[in-house]
């Protein structure tokens, strides 16, 4: 197979060899008198010894807690390497040998996730369980989470995992007049790789405190679907207000785009959970008291 398709110089308007090659650049044309809708397929063969990182799905959850002053982030990835596949079966022994020589490979060996300064309590798990081959390096300008998959992800292989961390809510949330709040968060975080990462679909959920109302959002990321629902967690009554957004065909360039969410949070709603917890404790004591007063003995009591 040739390295690239060559066309006849007669088609070229300048009667030059087609294409013109300059380093790694191939230039076809210009052309004259080409009818509308005309097609000419071409092919170019090249070597790429890097992984092609493709996420068929990313589920990203951002949970806002006013009481704890915390923003909990969790991301779930369904990752696939679309790079060159192996010619033969995988050999763990041969792979360990290459780790000392570090030759070019299309296998995905590690992922680097830059996090916001002040990120805390990171974790990394996959379908089997906790993965200990990770390193977290906090910093004043940027926190860095370095993770290694349980196995090298070669071309055509898939790997599903999740990462999560906590952050100070005051970094992202600001109170407006009255009971209004504005939340500014990155729409996309995740791995930053030299070869990039592409996302077929991104589902983002912003889980607001229970009782949040008048939820609105703004972002420059093209959104294909948005809904506002309720999400029930521990000790909730009606459920937390949740904004769900979906986008498709997202690339690394969207890392610099923010999501701005505004909502109203009445002060009375902030006491909903403490009231529920207090009532639950009193109800528990009441049940224990009633059970303690019951006569659970067997048979009749003897009288003197």
Sine and cosine of phi, psi and omega as CSV:
sin_phi,cos_phi,sin_psi,cos_psi,sin_omega,cos_omega
0.00,0.00,0.77,-0.64,0.01,-1.00
-0.93,0.37,0.34,-0.94,-0.01,-1.00
-0.93,0.36,-0.50,0.87,0.02,-1.00
-0.38,-0.92,0.33,-0.94,-0.03,-1.00
-0.99,0.14,0.78,-0.63,0.06,-1.00
-0.97,-0.25,0.71,-0.70,0.03,-1.00
-0.95,-0.30,0.30,-0.95,-0.02,-1.00
-0.92,0.38,0.65,-0.76,0.03,-1.00
-0.91,0.41,-0.33,0.94,0.01,-1.00
-0.92,0.40,-0.44,0.90,0.00,-1.00
-0.98,0.21,-0.40,0.92,-0.04,-1.00
-0.96,0.27,0.74,-0.67,-0.04,-1.00
-0.90,0.44,-0.45,0.89,0.00,-1.00
-0.98,-0.18,0.14,0.99,0.05,-1.00
0.82,0.57,0.67,0.74,0.03,-1.00
-0.94,-0.35,0.26,-0.97,0.06,-1.00
-0.87,0.50,0.67,-0.74,-0.09,-1.00
-0.86,-0.52,0.93,-0.38,0.22,0.98
-1.00,-0.09,0.20,-0.98,0.16,-0.99
-1.00,0.01,0.79,-0.61,-0.07,-1.00
-0.95,-0.31,0.81,-0.59,0.07,-1.00
-0.72,-0.70,0.98,-0.20,-0.07,-1.00
0.91,0.43,-0.86,-0.51,0.02,-1.00
-0.98,-0.17,0.27,0.96,-0.02,-1.00
-0.94,-0.33,0.75,-0.66,0.06,-1.00
-0.90,-0.44,0.83,-0.56,-0.04,-1.00
-0.90,-0.43,0.87,-0.49,0.06,-1.00
-0.98,-0.19,0.62,-0.79,0.06,-1.00
1.00,-0.06,-0.16,-0.99,0.06,1.00
-0.97,0.24,0.23,-0.97,-0.04,-1.00
-0.78,-0.62,0.51,-0.86,0.05,-1.00
-0.86,-0.52,0.41,-0.91,0.11,-0.99
0.83,0.56,0.75,0.67,0.04,-1.00
-0.98,-0.18,0.84,-0.55,-0.01,-1.00
-0.93,0.38,0.43,-0.90,-0.01,-1.00
-0.89,0.45,0.67,-0.74,0.04,-1.00
0.99,0.14,0.07,1.00,0.01,-1.00
-0.94,0.35,0.59,-0.80,-0.01,-1.00
-0.76,-0.66,0.56,-0.83,0.09,-1.00
-0.59,-0.81,0.98,-0.19,-0.03,-1.00
-0.93,0.36,0.62,-0.78,0.07,-1.00
-0.73,-0.68,0.35,-0.94,0.03,-1.00
-0.66,-0.75,0.55,-0.84,0.03,-1.00
-0.74,-0.67,0.78,-0.62,0.01,-1.00
-0.96,-0.27,0.74,-0.67,0.01,-1.00
-0.51,-0.86,0.27,-0.96,-0.02,-1.00
-0.98,-0.22,0.75,-0.66,0.04,-1.00
-0.73,-0.68,0.93,-0.36,-0.03,-1.00
-0.97,-0.22,0.69,0.72,0.06,-1.00
-0.71,-0.70,0.43,-0.90,0.02,-1.00
-0.95,0.30,0.49,-0.87,0.11,-0.99
-0.95,-0.31,0.98,-0.19,-0.15,-0.99
-0.99,0.10,0.87,-0.49,-0.03,-1.00
-0.77,-0.64,0.85,-0.53,0.06,-1.00
-0.98,-0.22,0.93,-0.36,0.02,-1.00
-0.92,0.38,-0.45,0.89,0.02,-1.00
-0.42,-0.91,0.68,-0.73,0.16,-0.99
-0.79,-0.61,0.85,-0.53,0.09,-1.00
-0.95,-0.31,0.87,-0.49,-0.09,-1.00
-0.84,-0.54,0.84,-0.54,-0.01,-1.00
-0.90,-0.43,0.73,-0.69,0.09,-1.00
-0.83,-0.55,0.92,-0.40,-0.07,-1.00
-0.95,-0.31,0.87,-0.50,-0.05,-1.00
-0.99,-0.12,0.79,-0.61,0.03,-1.00
-0.82,-0.58,0.95,-0.32,0.04,-1.00
-0.94,0.34,-0.63,0.78,-0.03,-1.00
-0.91,0.40,-0.68,0.73,-0.01,-1.00
-1.00,0.05,-0.16,0.99,-0.06,-1.00
0.86,0.51,0.63,0.78,-0.14,-0.99
-0.77,-0.63,0.58,-0.81,0.15,-0.99
-0.89,-0.45,0.96,-0.29,-0.03,-1.00
-1.00,-0.06,0.82,-0.58,-0.01,-1.00
-0.91,-0.41,0.68,-0.73,0.12,-0.99
-0.64,-0.77,0.71,-0.70,-0.01,-1.00
-0.80,-0.61,0.75,-0.67,0.00,-1.00
-0.89,-0.46,0.84,-0.55,-0.12,-0.99
-0.92,-0.40,0.64,-0.77,0.23,-0.97
-0.90,-0.44,1.00,-0.05,-0.20,-0.98
-0.98,-0.20,0.56,-0.83,0.04,-1.00
-0.64,-0.77,0.64,-0.76,0.09,-1.00
-1.00,-0.10,0.91,-0.42,0.00,-1.00
-0.99,-0.12,0.34,0.94,0.05,-1.00
-0.98,0.20,-0.18,-0.98,-0.03,-1.00
-0.90,0.44,0.67,-0.74,-0.03,-1.00
-1.00,0.02,0.23,-0.97,0.01,-1.00
-0.95,0.32,0.60,-0.80,0.09,-1.00
-0.97,0.22,-0.61,0.79,-0.03,-1.00
-0.87,-0.49,-0.05,-1.00,0.02,-1.00
-0.94,0.34,0.46,-0.89,0.00,-1.00
-0.95,0.31,0.69,-0.72,0.03,-1.00
-0.85,-0.53,0.89,-0.47,0.03,-1.00
-0.89,0.45,-0.57,0.82,0.00,-1.00
-0.91,0.41,-0.74,0.68,0.00,-1.00
-0.90,0.43,-0.58,0.81,0.02,-1.00
-0.91,0.41,-0.63,0.78,0.04,-1.00
-0.91,0.40,-0.56,0.83,0.05,-1.00
-0.90,0.43,-0.67,0.74,-0.04,-1.00
-0.94,0.33,-0.31,0.95,-0.01,-1.00
-0.91,0.41,-0.39,0.92,0.03,-1.00
-0.99,0.12,-0.50,0.87,-0.03,-1.00
-1.00,-0.05,-0.41,0.91,0.03,-1.00
0.81,0.58,0.83,0.56,0.04,-1.00
-0.97,0.23,0.27,-0.96,0.07,-1.00
-0.87,0.50,0.68,-0.73,-0.01,-1.00
-0.53,-0.85,0.50,-0.87,0.05,-1.00
-1.00,-0.03,0.10,0.99,0.00,-1.00
-0.98,0.18,0.60,-0.80,0.08,-1.00
-1.00,0.06,0.92,-0.39,-0.09,-1.00
-0.98,-0.20,-0.51,0.86,-0.03,-1.00
-0.40,-0.92,0.30,-0.95,0.01,-1.00
-0.76,-0.65,0.62,-0.79,0.02,-1.00
-0.89,-0.46,0.84,-0.54,-0.02,-1.00
-0.91,-0.42,0.96,-0.29,0.12,-0.99
-0.98,0.22,0.81,-0.58,-0.02,-1.00
-0.93,-0.38,0.24,-0.97,0.00,-1.00
-0.93,0.36,0.61,-0.79,0.06,-1.00
-0.81,0.59,0.69,-0.72,-0.03,-1.00
0.99,-0.11,0.00,1.00,0.04,-1.00
-0.90,0.44,0.62,-0.79,-0.08,-1.00
-0.72,-0.69,0.33,-0.94,0.17,-0.99
0.78,0.63,0.79,0.61,0.03,-1.00
-0.96,0.29,0.47,-0.88,0.09,-1.00
-0.60,-0.80,0.37,-0.93,-0.09,-1.00
-0.57,-0.82,0.91,-0.42,0.00,-1.00
-0.73,-0.69,0.37,-0.93,0.11,-0.99
-0.79,-0.62,-0.30,-0.95,-0.08,-1.00
-0.91,0.41,-0.39,0.92,-0.02,-1.00
-1.00,0.05,-0.64,0.77,-0.01,-1.00
0.37,-0.93,-0.44,-0.90,-0.04,-1.00
-0.92,0.38,0.65,-0.76,0.04,-1.00
-0.92,-0.39,0.87,-0.49,-0.10,-0.99
-1.00,0.04,-0.18,0.98,-0.03,-1.00
-0.99,0.14,0.94,0.33,0.03,-1.00
-0.55,-0.84,0.37,-0.93,0.00,-1.00
-0.61,-0.79,0.74,-0.67,-0.01,-1.00
-0.91,-0.42,0.81,-0.59,-0.02,-1.00
-0.84,-0.54,0.99,-0.16,0.03,-1.00
-0.95,0.32,0.48,-0.88,0.01,-1.00
-0.46,-0.89,0.28,-0.96,-0.01,-1.00
-0.96,0.28,-0.56,0.83,-0.01,-1.00
-1.00,-0.07,-0.57,0.82,-0.04,-1.00
-0.31,-0.95,0.74,-0.67,0.11,-0.99
-1.00,0.02,0.57,-0.82,-0.11,-0.99
-0.79,-0.61,0.81,-0.58,0.07,-1.00
-0.92,-0.39,0.91,-0.42,0.00,-1.00
-0.95,-0.30,0.83,-0.55,-0.04,-1.00
-0.79,-0.61,0.51,-0.86,0.06,-1.00
-0.85,-0.52,0.80,-0.61,0.06,-1.00
-0.86,0.50,0.31,-0.95,-0.02,-1.00
-0.90,0.44,-0.41,0.91,0.03,-1.00
-0.54,-0.84,0.42,-0.91,0.05,-1.00
-0.90,0.43,0.75,-0.67,-0.06,-1.00
-1.00,-0.08,0.98,-0.20,0.00,-1.00
-0.99,0.11,0.11,-0.99,0.00,-1.00
-0.85,0.53,0.78,-0.63,-0.03,-1.00
1.00,0.02,-0.15,0.99,0.01,-1.00
-1.00,0.01,0.38,-0.92,-0.02,-1.00
-0.83,-0.56,0.41,-0.91,0.01,-1.00
-0.47,-0.88,0.83,-0.57,0.01,-1.00
-0.94,-0.34,0.72,-0.69,-0.03,-1.00
-0.40,-0.92,0.13,-0.99,0.06,-1.00
-0.65,-0.76,0.55,-0.84,0.09,-1.00
-0.75,-0.66,0.44,-0.90,0.01,-1.00
-0.42,-0.91,0.34,-0.94,0.02,-1.00
-0.29,-0.96,0.24,-0.97,0.06,-1.00
-0.93,-0.37,0.36,-0.93,0.03,-1.00
-0.48,-0.88,0.38,-0.93,0.02,-1.00
-0.94,0.33,0.84,-0.55,-0.07,-1.00
-0.90,0.43,-0.52,0.86,-0.04,-1.00
-0.89,0.46,-0.33,0.94,0.04,-1.00
-0.94,0.33,-0.46,0.89,-0.12,-0.99
-0.92,-0.40,-0.36,0.93,-0.14,-0.99
-0.93,-0.37,0.65,-0.76,0.05,-1.00
-0.70,-0.72,0.66,-0.75,0.00,-1.00
-1.00,0.01,0.72,-0.70,0.05,-1.00
-0.99,-0.13,-0.34,-0.94,0.00,-1.00
-0.94,0.34,0.61,-0.79,0.05,-1.00
0.94,0.35,-0.78,-0.62,-0.03,-1.00
-0.97,-0.25,0.33,0.94,-0.05,-1.00
-1.00,-0.05,0.58,-0.82,0.01,-1.00
-0.72,-0.69,0.44,-0.90,0.06,-1.00
-0.76,-0.65,0.79,-0.62,-0.03,-1.00
-0.91,-0.41,0.81,-0.59,0.01,-1.00
-0.85,-0.53,0.92,-0.40,-0.05,-1.00
-0.72,-0.70,0.41,-0.91,0.11,-0.99
-0.92,0.39,0.67,-0.74,0.05,-1.00
-0.93,0.36,-0.57,0.82,-0.07,-1.00
-0.70,-0.72,0.76,-0.65,0.13,-0.99
-0.87,-0.50,-0.88,-0.47,0.12,-0.99
0.97,0.25,-0.22,-0.97,-0.11,-0.99
-0.91,0.42,0.58,-0.81,0.15,-0.99
-0.87,-0.49,0.95,-0.32,-0.10,-1.00
-0.89,-0.46,0.52,-0.86,0.03,-1.00
-0.85,0.52,-0.59,0.81,-0.01,-1.00
-1.00,0.02,-0.06,1.00,0.08,-1.00
0.99,0.10,0.21,-0.98,0.06,-1.00
-0.69,-0.72,0.70,-0.71,0.07,-1.00
-0.92,-0.40,0.57,-0.82,-0.07,-1.00
-0.85,-0.53,0.88,-0.48,0.04,-1.00
-0.94,0.35,-0.62,0.78,0.01,-1.00
-0.49,-0.87,0.66,-0.75,0.04,-1.00
-0.81,-0.59,0.84,-0.54,0.09,-1.00
-0.94,-0.35,0.91,-0.42,-0.05,-1.00
-0.92,-0.39,0.76,-0.65,0.07,-1.00
-0.86,-0.51,0.76,-0.65,0.12,-0.99
-0.94,-0.35,0.95,-0.31,-0.07,-1.00
-1.00,-0.06,0.96,-0.28,-0.05,-1.00
-1.00,0.01,0.21,-0.98,0.02,-1.00
-0.89,0.46,0.42,-0.91,0.02,-1.00
-0.91,0.42,0.79,-0.61,-0.02,-1.00
0.98,-0.22,-0.06,1.00,0.04,-1.00
-0.93,0.37,0.67,-0.74,-0.04,-1.00
-0.71,-0.70,0.15,-0.99,0.05,-1.00
0.81,0.58,0.78,0.63,-0.06,-1.00
-0.99,0.16,0.79,-0.61,0.07,-1.00
-0.71,-0.70,0.42,-0.91,-0.02,-1.00
-0.63,-0.78,0.32,-0.95,0.04,-1.00
-0.50,-0.86,0.71,-0.71,0.04,-1.00
-0.32,-0.95,0.46,-0.89,0.06,-1.00
-1.00,0.04,-0.04,1.00,0.07,-1.00
-0.97,0.22,0.75,-0.66,0.01,-1.00
-0.92,0.39,0.89,-0.45,-0.05,-1.00
-0.98,-0.19,0.72,-0.69,0.01,-1.00
-0.99,-0.16,-0.33,0.94,0.00,-1.00
-0.39,-0.92,0.59,-0.80,0.04,-1.00
-0.53,-0.85,0.70,-0.72,0.03,-1.00
-0.62,-0.78,0.40,-0.92,0.10,-1.00
-0.84,-0.55,0.90,-0.44,-0.08,-1.00
-0.76,-0.65,-0.14,-0.99,0.06,-1.00
-0.91,-0.40,0.64,-0.77,-0.01,-1.00
-0.80,-0.60,0.89,-0.46,-0.06,-1.00
-1.00,-0.03,0.76,-0.65,0.10,-0.99
-0.78,-0.63,-0.25,-0.97,-0.11,-0.99
-0.89,0.46,0.76,-0.65,0.08,-1.00
0.90,0.44,0.44,0.90,0.10,-1.00
-1.00,0.02,0.41,-0.91,0.04,-1.00
-0.98,-0.18,-0.92,0.39,0.02,-1.00
-0.99,-0.17,-0.29,0.96,0.00,-1.00
0.92,-0.38,0.39,-0.92,-0.01,-1.00
-1.00,0.08,0.62,-0.78,0.04,-1.00
-0.94,0.35,0.79,-0.61,-0.10,-1.00
-0.79,-0.62,0.81,-0.59,0.09,-1.00
-0.99,-0.14,0.86,-0.51,-0.02,-1.00
-0.92,-0.39,0.79,-0.62,0.00,-1.00
-0.80,-0.60,0.56,-0.83,0.02,-1.00
-0.75,-0.66,0.64,-0.77,0.05,-1.00
-0.62,-0.79,0.44,-0.90,0.00,-1.00
-0.79,-0.61,0.41,-0.91,0.06,-1.00
0.83,0.56,0.86,0.51,-0.01,-1.00
-0.97,-0.23,0.63,-0.78,0.02,-1.00
-0.84,-0.54,0.02,-1.00,-0.08,-1.00
-0.88,0.47,-0.42,0.91,-0.02,-1.00
-0.88,0.48,-0.35,0.94,-0.02,-1.00
-0.99,0.17,0.00,1.00,0.04,-1.00
-0.90,0.44,-0.48,0.88,-0.06,-1.00
-1.00,0.04,0.08,1.00,-0.03,-1.00
-0.98,-0.20,0.69,-0.73,-0.09,-1.00
-0.98,-0.19,0.34,-0.94,0.15,-0.99
-0.90,-0.43,0.82,-0.57,-0.01,-1.00
-0.93,-0.37,0.84,-0.55,-0.02,-1.00
-0.85,-0.52,0.79,-0.61,0.09,-1.00
-0.91,-0.42,0.59,-0.81,0.00,-1.00
-0.35,-0.94,0.32,-0.95,0.08,-1.00
-0.97,-0.24,0.67,-0.74,-0.01,-1.00
-0.72,-0.69,1.00,-0.03,-0.02,-1.00
-0.84,0.55,0.56,-0.83,-0.07,-1.00
-0.89,0.45,-0.50,0.87,0.01,-1.00
-0.93,0.38,-0.52,0.85,0.01,-1.00
-0.91,0.40,-0.45,0.89,0.01,-1.00
-0.93,0.37,-0.35,0.94,0.00,-1.00
-0.99,-0.14,0.09,1.00,-0.04,-1.00
-0.88,0.47,-0.76,0.65,-0.05,-1.00
-0.92,0.40,-0.71,0.71,0.06,-1.00
-0.86,0.51,-0.60,0.80,0.03,-1.00
-0.91,0.42,-0.67,0.74,0.00,-1.00
-0.90,0.44,-0.67,0.74,-0.01,-1.00
-0.91,0.41,-0.69,0.73,0.01,-1.00
-0.89,0.46,-0.71,0.70,0.02,-1.00
-0.90,0.44,-0.60,0.80,0.03,-1.00
-0.91,0.42,-0.63,0.78,0.02,-1.00
-0.92,0.40,-0.70,0.71,0.02,-1.00
-0.90,0.44,-0.62,0.78,0.03,-1.00
-0.90,0.43,-0.61,0.79,0.03,-1.00
-0.91,0.42,-0.70,0.72,0.04,-1.00
-0.89,0.45,-0.61,0.79,0.02,-1.00
-0.90,0.43,-0.66,0.75,0.02,-1.00
-0.91,0.42,-0.68,0.73,0.02,-1.00
-0.88,0.47,-0.65,0.76,0.01,-1.00
-0.90,0.43,-0.70,0.72,-0.02,-1.00
-0.91,0.42,-0.67,0.74,0.01,-1.00
-0.90,0.44,-0.59,0.81,0.00,-1.00
-0.93,0.37,-0.42,0.91,0.01,-1.00
-1.00,0.06,-0.16,0.99,-0.01,-1.00
-0.97,0.24,0.57,-0.82,0.05,-1.00
-1.00,-0.01,0.96,-0.28,-0.04,-1.00
-0.96,-0.28,0.34,0.94,0.02,-1.00
-0.97,0.23,0.40,-0.92,-0.02,-1.00
-0.97,-0.22,0.75,-0.66,0.03,-1.00
1.00,0.00,0.06,-1.00,-0.03,-1.00
-1.00,0.05,0.54,-0.84,0.07,-1.00
-0.97,0.23,0.62,-0.78,0.03,-1.00
-0.98,0.18,0.65,-0.76,0.02,-1.00
-0.92,-0.40,0.54,-0.84,0.01,-1.00
-0.96,-0.27,0.00,0.00,0.00,0.00
